[in-house]
Amino acid sequence: MDMNAGVHLSNHVCVSYLSEYLSAFLESHGQSMFGVYDYRLLFANLEIKFTREVIYPATITIQCTDVEVKSRKIALHIEQFVDNQTVAKAVLALSFMKDGKVAQINDKIASLFLGTIEQ
């Protein structure tokens, strides 16, 4: 674990866990961070609120609690937990590019991400 001077988990590590969570989800569905159904994945925005300190040797659990599908973005609402207590809440907005332009979210991509809340 990457600890800061206060012996708490550094916030940037929680951010990297979001990327790892997304990568593992995509790989479990035959996709990757480098391509989702022939579209390039973009992190359009990340908002995160840290609600509790994480102290070593805690184990963090990550869960997608909601998915919003918009015309050109998918927003994943993700919570991180320690012992069933929320330690961080995030909204990760994703966009997808094809032919150098941000594309409309199609049904195939929407269905993939709507499945995250069932995991």
PyRosetta script that sets phi, psi and omega in degrees:
from pyrosetta import init, pose_from_sequence

init()
pose = pose_from_sequence("MDMNAGVHLSNHVCVSYLSEYLSAFLESHGQSMFGVYDYRLLFANLEIKFTREVIYPATITIQCTDVEVKSRKIALHIEQFVDNQTVAKAVLALSFMKDGKVAQINDKIASLFLGTIEQ")
pose.set_psi(1, 145.2)
pose.set_omega(1, 179.1)
pose.set_phi(2, -96.2)
pose.set_psi(2, 107.6)
pose.set_omega(2, -176.0)
pose.set_phi(3, -102.0)
pose.set_psi(3, 150.5)
pose.set_omega(3, 173.8)
pose.set_phi(4, -93.1)
pose.set_psi(4, -173.1)
pose.set_omega(4, -175.8)
pose.set_phi(5, -63.8)
pose.set_psi(5, -24.6)
pose.set_omega(5, 179.5)
pose.set_phi(6, -87.5)
pose.set_psi(6, 10.8)
pose.set_omega(6, -178.4)
pose.set_phi(7, 60.5)
pose.set_psi(7, 34.1)
pose.set_omega(7, 173.5)
pose.set_phi(8, -112.8)
pose.set_psi(8, 154.9)
pose.set_omega(8, 176.5)
pose.set_phi(9, -62.7)
pose.set_psi(9, 130.2)
pose.set_omega(9, 178.9)
pose.set_phi(10, -66.7)
pose.set_psi(10, 141.6)
pose.set_omega(10, -176.9)
pose.set_phi(11, -59.3)
pose.set_psi(11, -35.5)
pose.set_omega(11, -177.7)
pose.set_phi(12, -63.7)
pose.set_psi(12, -24.9)
pose.set_omega(12, 177.8)
pose.set_phi(13, -70.0)
pose.set_psi(13, -40.7)
pose.set_omega(13, 176.5)
pose.set_phi(14, -61.2)
pose.set_psi(14, -36.3)
pose.set_omega(14, 177.1)
pose.set_phi(15, -65.9)
pose.set_psi(15, -43.3)
pose.set_omega(15, 179.5)
pose.set_phi(16, -65.7)
pose.set_psi(16, -30.9)
pose.set_omega(16, 176.8)
pose.set_phi(17, -62.4)
pose.set_psi(17, -33.5)
pose.set_omega(17, 177.5)
pose.set_phi(18, -63.1)
pose.set_psi(18, -42.6)
pose.set_omega(18, 178.3)
pose.set_phi(19, -64.6)
pose.set_psi(19, -42.9)
pose.set_omega(19, 178.2)
pose.set_phi(20, -64.4)
pose.set_psi(20, -39.0)
pose.set_omega(20, 177.6)
pose.set_phi(21, -60.7)
pose.set_psi(21, -48.3)
pose.set_omega(21, 179.7)
pose.set_phi(22, -63.0)
pose.set_psi(22, -43.6)
pose.set_omega(22, 179.4)
pose.set_phi(23, -60.6)
pose.set_psi(23, -45.4)
pose.set_omega(23, 179.5)
pose.set_phi(24, -64.2)
pose.set_psi(24, -40.0)
pose.set_omega(24, 177.8)
pose.set_phi(25, -61.2)
pose.set_psi(25, -49.1)
pose.set_omega(25, -178.6)
pose.set_phi(26, -61.6)
pose.set_psi(26, -45.7)
pose.set_omega(26, -179.6)
pose.set_phi(27, -62.1)
pose.set_psi(27, -34.5)
pose.set_omega(27, 178.7)
pose.set_phi(28, -68.3)
pose.set_psi(28, -13.2)
pose.set_omega(28, 178.3)
pose.set_phi(29, -114.8)
pose.set_psi(29, 20.0)
pose.set_omega(29, 176.2)
pose.set_phi(30, 73.6)
pose.set_psi(30, 18.2)
pose.set_omega(30, 179.2)
pose.set_phi(31, -118.5)
pose.set_psi(31, -178.8)
pose.set_omega(31, 178.4)
pose.set_phi(32, -150.9)
pose.set_psi(32, 172.7)
pose.set_omega(32, 176.8)
pose.set_phi(33, -66.0)
pose.set_psi(33, -17.8)
pose.set_omega(33, -178.3)
pose.set_phi(34, -94.7)
pose.set_psi(34, -6.8)
pose.set_omega(34, 179.0)
pose.set_phi(35, -175.3)
pose.set_psi(35, 128.6)
pose.set_omega(35, 176.1)
pose.set_phi(36, -122.7)
pose.set_psi(36, 106.0)
pose.set_omega(36, -177.4)
pose.set_phi(37, 48.9)
pose.set_psi(37, 49.3)
pose.set_omega(37, 177.6)
pose.set_phi(38, 69.0)
pose.set_psi(38, 15.7)
pose.set_omega(38, 174.0)
pose.set_phi(39, -110.2)
pose.set_psi(39, 146.8)
pose.set_omega(39, 175.7)
pose.set_phi(40, -85.4)
pose.set_psi(40, 133.8)
pose.set_omega(40, -178.7)
pose.set_phi(41, -87.3)
pose.set_psi(41, 133.2)
pose.set_omega(41, 176.8)
pose.set_phi(42, -123.6)
pose.set_psi(42, 134.9)
pose.set_omega(42, 170.0)
pose.set_phi(43, -82.7)
pose.set_psi(43, 105.1)
pose.set_omega(43, -175.8)
pose.set_phi(44, -81.4)
pose.set_psi(44, -34.8)
pose.set_omega(44, -177.4)
pose.set_phi(45, -164.8)
pose.set_psi(45, 148.3)
pose.set_omega(45, 174.5)
pose.set_phi(46, -137.8)
pose.set_psi(46, 122.5)
pose.set_omega(46, 173.0)
pose.set_phi(47, -117.7)
pose.set_psi(47, 130.8)
pose.set_omega(47, -178.5)
pose.set_phi(48, -140.2)
pose.set_psi(48, 137.9)
pose.set_omega(48, 176.7)
pose.set_phi(49, -122.1)
pose.set_psi(49, 121.3)
pose.set_omega(49, 177.4)
pose.set_phi(50, -89.1)
pose.set_psi(50, 124.9)
pose.set_omega(50, -173.2)
pose.set_phi(51, -108.0)
pose.set_psi(51, -19.5)
pose.set_omega(51, 179.6)
pose.set_phi(52, -149.4)
pose.set_psi(52, 155.2)
pose.set_omega(52, 174.9)
pose.set_phi(53, -78.2)
pose.set_psi(53, 147.5)
pose.set_omega(53, 174.7)
pose.set_phi(54, -109.6)
pose.set_psi(54, 118.6)
pose.set_omega(54, -175.8)
pose.set_phi(55, -110.7)
pose.set_psi(55, 134.5)
pose.set_omega(55, 178.6)
pose.set_phi(56, -55.6)
pose.set_psi(56, 137.0)
pose.set_omega(56, 8.9)
pose.set_phi(57, -105.2)
pose.set_psi(57, 43.9)
pose.set_omega(57, -176.6)
pose.set_phi(58, -58.9)
pose.set_psi(58, 151.8)
pose.set_omega(58, 174.7)
pose.set_phi(59, -109.9)
pose.set_psi(59, 129.4)
pose.set_omega(59, -179.6)
pose.set_phi(60, -97.0)
pose.set_psi(60, 133.2)
pose.set_omega(60, 173.2)
pose.set_phi(61, -110.1)
pose.set_psi(61, 140.2)
pose.set_omega(61, -177.7)
pose.set_phi(62, -120.6)
pose.set_psi(62, 137.8)
pose.set_omega(62, -179.7)
pose.set_phi(63, -144.4)
pose.set_psi(63, 136.1)
pose.set_omega(63, 172.4)
pose.set_phi(64, -83.9)
pose.set_psi(64, 122.1)
pose.set_omega(64, -175.0)
pose.set_phi(65, -102.2)
pose.set_psi(65, -17.0)
pose.set_omega(65, 179.3)
pose.set_phi(66, -163.2)
pose.set_psi(66, 154.4)
pose.set_omega(66, 177.0)
pose.set_phi(67, -134.2)
pose.set_psi(67, 128.5)
pose.set_omega(67, 174.7)
pose.set_phi(68, -111.0)
pose.set_psi(68, 125.3)
pose.set_omega(68, 177.9)
pose.set_phi(69, -105.5)
pose.set_psi(69, 120.3)
pose.set_omega(69, 176.5)
pose.set_phi(70, -115.4)
pose.set_psi(70, 178.5)
pose.set_omega(70, -174.4)
pose.set_phi(71, -61.4)
pose.set_psi(71, -38.5)
pose.set_omega(71, -176.6)
pose.set_phi(72, -127.5)
pose.set_psi(72, 8.3)
pose.set_omega(72, 179.7)
pose.set_phi(73, -144.4)
pose.set_psi(73, 153.0)
pose.set_omega(73, 169.1)
pose.set_phi(74, -121.2)
pose.set_psi(74, 127.0)
pose.set_omega(74, 178.9)
pose.set_phi(75, -106.8)
pose.set_psi(75, 120.4)
pose.set_omega(75, 177.1)
pose.set_phi(76, -99.1)
pose.set_psi(76, 123.1)
pose.set_omega(76, 175.5)
pose.set_phi(77, -94.3)
pose.set_psi(77, 115.2)
pose.set_omega(77, -172.0)
pose.set_phi(78, -125.1)
pose.set_psi(78, 134.9)
pose.set_omega(78, 175.9)
pose.set_phi(79, -117.5)
pose.set_psi(79, 146.1)
pose.set_omega(79, 174.6)
pose.set_phi(80, -113.4)
pose.set_psi(80, 135.0)
pose.set_omega(80, -174.8)
pose.set_phi(81, -124.9)
pose.set_psi(81, 150.1)
pose.set_omega(81, 166.0)
pose.set_phi(82, -130.4)
pose.set_psi(82, 122.9)
pose.set_omega(82, -179.0)
pose.set_phi(83, 51.1)
pose.set_psi(83, 45.7)
pose.set_omega(83, 178.6)
pose.set_phi(84, 63.3)
pose.set_psi(84, 15.0)
pose.set_omega(84, 175.0)
pose.set_phi(85, -111.4)
pose.set_psi(85, 132.4)
pose.set_omega(85, -179.2)
pose.set_phi(86, -66.8)
pose.set_psi(86, 129.0)
pose.set_omega(86, 176.8)
pose.set_phi(87, -110.6)
pose.set_psi(87, -19.5)
pose.set_omega(87, 177.4)
pose.set_phi(88, -159.2)
pose.set_psi(88, 143.6)
pose.set_omega(88, 174.3)
pose.set_phi(89, -123.8)
pose.set_psi(89, 133.5)
pose.set_omega(89, -177.4)
pose.set_phi(90, -135.0)
pose.set_psi(90, 151.7)
pose.set_omega(90, 168.0)
pose.set_phi(91, -122.9)
pose.set_psi(91, 115.4)
pose.set_omega(91, -179.5)
pose.set_phi(92, -108.6)
pose.set_psi(92, 112.9)
pose.set_omega(92, 179.8)
pose.set_phi(93, -94.9)
pose.set_psi(93, 127.5)
pose.set_omega(93, -179.1)
pose.set_phi(94, -115.3)
pose.set_psi(94, 141.1)
pose.set_omega(94, 171.2)
pose.set_phi(95, -124.1)
pose.set_psi(95, 167.5)
pose.set_omega(95, -176.0)
pose.set_phi(96, -134.3)
pose.set_psi(96, 134.7)
pose.set_omega(96, -178.4)
pose.set_phi(97, -110.9)
pose.set_psi(97, 143.4)
pose.set_omega(97, 172.1)
pose.set_phi(98, -145.0)
pose.set_psi(98, 134.3)
pose.set_omega(98, -179.2)
pose.set_phi(99, 55.3)
pose.set_psi(99, 37.0)
pose.set_omega(99, 175.5)
pose.set_phi(100, 77.2)
pose.set_psi(100, 8.7)
pose.set_omega(100, -178.9)
pose.set_phi(101, -129.9)
pose.set_psi(101, 150.1)
pose.set_omega(101, 174.2)
pose.set_phi(102, -68.7)
pose.set_psi(102, 126.2)
pose.set_omega(102, -173.0)
pose.set_phi(103, -96.1)
pose.set_psi(103, 161.3)
pose.set_omega(103, 170.7)
pose.set_phi(104, -67.0)
pose.set_psi(104, 147.3)
pose.set_omega(104, 175.9)
pose.set_phi(105, -77.9)
pose.set_psi(105, 119.0)
pose.set_omega(105, 180.0)
pose.set_phi(106, -91.4)
pose.set_psi(106, 172.1)
pose.set_omega(106, -176.6)
pose.set_phi(107, -61.8)
pose.set_psi(107, -35.6)
pose.set_omega(107, -178.0)
pose.set_phi(108, -65.3)
pose.set_psi(108, -46.4)
pose.set_omega(108, 178.3)
pose.set_phi(109, -66.8)
pose.set_psi(109, -44.1)
pose.set_omega(109, 180.0)
pose.set_phi(110, -58.9)
pose.set_psi(110, -45.7)
pose.set_omega(110, -179.6)
pose.set_phi(111, -62.0)
pose.set_psi(111, -39.6)
pose.set_omega(111, 178.2)
pose.set_phi(112, -57.6)
pose.set_psi(112, -50.3)
pose.set_omega(112, -175.3)
pose.set_phi(113, -77.7)
pose.set_psi(113, -30.4)
pose.set_omega(113, 175.3)
pose.set_phi(114, -62.2)
pose.set_psi(114, -24.7)
pose.set_omega(114, 176.5)
pose.set_phi(115, -71.7)
pose.set_psi(115, -12.2)
pose.set_omega(115, -178.6)
pose.set_phi(116, -65.7)
pose.set_psi(116, -31.2)
pose.set_omega(116, -176.1)
pose.set_phi(117, -79.0)
pose.set_psi(117, -8.8)
pose.set_omega(117, 177.4)
pose.set_phi(118, -91.5)
pose.set_psi(118, -8.6)
pose.set_omega(118, -175.2)
pose.set_phi(119, -74.3)
pose.dump_pdb("model.pdb")
